[in-house]
Amino acid sequence: MNLHGPIPKERYLPYLTTTDIEGLPKADAAVILPVASIEQHGPHLPIVSDTLIGQVLLGRALERAPQNARLWVLPPLVYGKSNEHRAFPGTFTLSASTLSAVIHDIADGVARSGFRRLVLLNSHGGNPGVLSHVARDVREKTGLMVFPLTVFLMGLPDEEHDDDEARWGTHAGEWETSLLLHLAPELVRAERTESLGQLPKMADGIEHLTLRGPVTFAWLSQDVSTTGVMGDPRKSTAERGRGTADLIVEKLTAVLCEMARFQMPIPAGSDQS
């Protein structure tokens, strides 16, 4: 039976027994909890897109990691905070409070099992705000070192996009569709993108506020798109998706290995001798 999917089975924590887990070396180890979503991705991408992207890229990163890197993976929390997409069929969302409560309960189990580090590996754009605050609360409650990590917010080099895609391409657009064309082309209905129409347009006089960027506004999908798509997937290619995936996997491998051996900084003002 294969429950680990793209995750290397030797790093899949549920395959171990309670005795095995008790005996694991935990001084330089991290437990990874993937967090994603099941939500609408327009007429052309499956509702599992965010979960699929996170799981496959994590699996590739772990395959590249040194064998002695102590990284253990829990089953993914596939439901996330996706209320921005609730108006479209195929969106199954948790509230922020429910998502936070579930992560708290899982983190308690990680701490009780003797681990010291927990990675919240996110691949959905609606989750970072929740994960940022819950990570600090878990740190305070359990003493765990907690890392809220989003796969597309790791300081990767900016990819070249035209101005419109840079402004609007946040969901099921060129970037995400290219990734799916590379990772799971059989699930992409590319022929359905031809009738998506034009991108949104800001009202005259709006210069500083954007959908994405340093000065933004609260939005729901139906505020900016009649199809649930934000961006232009018609420019997507599997080749571009492969390049994006390679960049993410390279950085993710290095980041996860560093997290497994991370120690909190020596506090300012303490005796550092």
ABEGO torsion letter per residue (X at the ends): XBAAEABBAAABAAABBAAAAAABBAABBBBBBBBBBBBBAEAABBAAAAAAAAAAAAAAAAAABBAABBBBBBBBBABBBAAAAAABBGBBBBBAAAAAAAAAAAAAAAAAAGBABBBBBBABAAAAAAAAAAAAAAAAAAGBBBBBBBAABAGBBBBBBBAAAAAABABGBAAAAAAAAAABAAABBAAAAAAAEBBBBBBBGBAABBABEABBBBBBAAAABAAGBBEBAAABBAAAAAAAAAAAAAAAAAAAAAAAABBBBBBBGBBAX
